[in-house]
C-alpha cells in the first residue's frame, strides 16, 4: 500500500490544525497510520496552501515517508507547479523572480520583500496573454524552488503583476473590481512531483476547478485552457523542469512519470 496520499484541497480549506477533518479521520485509521493523529507531524501533511487558493496537497501516511518527503521539500527535490492569472501582460522573457521574502507574523501585510528575508526563487513562463474589458491579463505557469509564505503572490505583485483577486497584495480598488468577475484568488497548484522510496519519480495532478475554468472562459484573445494546459509542463521544462507533458489523469491520483 502506498505511503503517500494526494488530496485535492478545496478553496479555503486548511488541511491541518492539530486535527483531521471528519472525512480524513474516518479514512485514515490512527491505529494503522499513527502519524495521522500527531499534530507535531502536521498529521502527515507536507505543506499547506494559502487559504484563498486551491490545488493538490500531499500527505505521508508513515513517519519514514514524512521525513523523506520533508527532505525533498526543503532541498528542492519536490516539484510544485501552479497556474496563475496575473494583472498586466507579463514580459515573455521574465523567467524568474529571486527576491528575499520576510514573513511578518503579527501584521496584516503578510510577507514583504526585504533584505533580511529568506532567499526565495519563483520560476515563471507566460502561457498566454488575455484581456477582459480592455484590461491586460497574463496566464502564467509558475514553479516555486523555495516555499515561503505567500511567495507566488508576493513575487508577482513585486514585479508589478499581482494575482487576480488578491486582497492582500493588490490595491483595494483592484481587488474589489476583480471580485466582480473572479470570486477568489486565481492561484491553483495543479502538479506535484517527487521521488518515492524506490527512487522512482511520481506525480500527482489536479485539474483547474470549475470556477477557475469559468473565469478563463470570460477572457478574450482565446484564453480558454483545457483542465491541464498542454503547454504548462513544456514551458516549465525550459526552466529546468521535468520534460514530461501533463497527462489528463483523474484528480489527485498518482502517475509514474
Buried (B, 14 or more C-beta within 10 A) or exposed (E): EEBBBBBBBEBEBEBBEEEBBEEBBEEBEEEEBBBBBBEEBBBBBBBBBBEBBBBBBBBBBBBEBBEBBBEBBEEEEBBBBBBBBBBBBBEEEBEBBEBBBBBEEEEEEBBBBEEEBBEBBBBBBBBBBBEBEEBBBBBBBBBBBBBBBBBBBBBBBBBEBBBBBBBBBBEEEBBEBBEEBBBBBBBBBBBBBBBBEEEEBBBBBBBBBEBBBEBBEEBEEEBEBEBBBEBBBBBBBEBEBBEBEBEEBEBBEBBEB
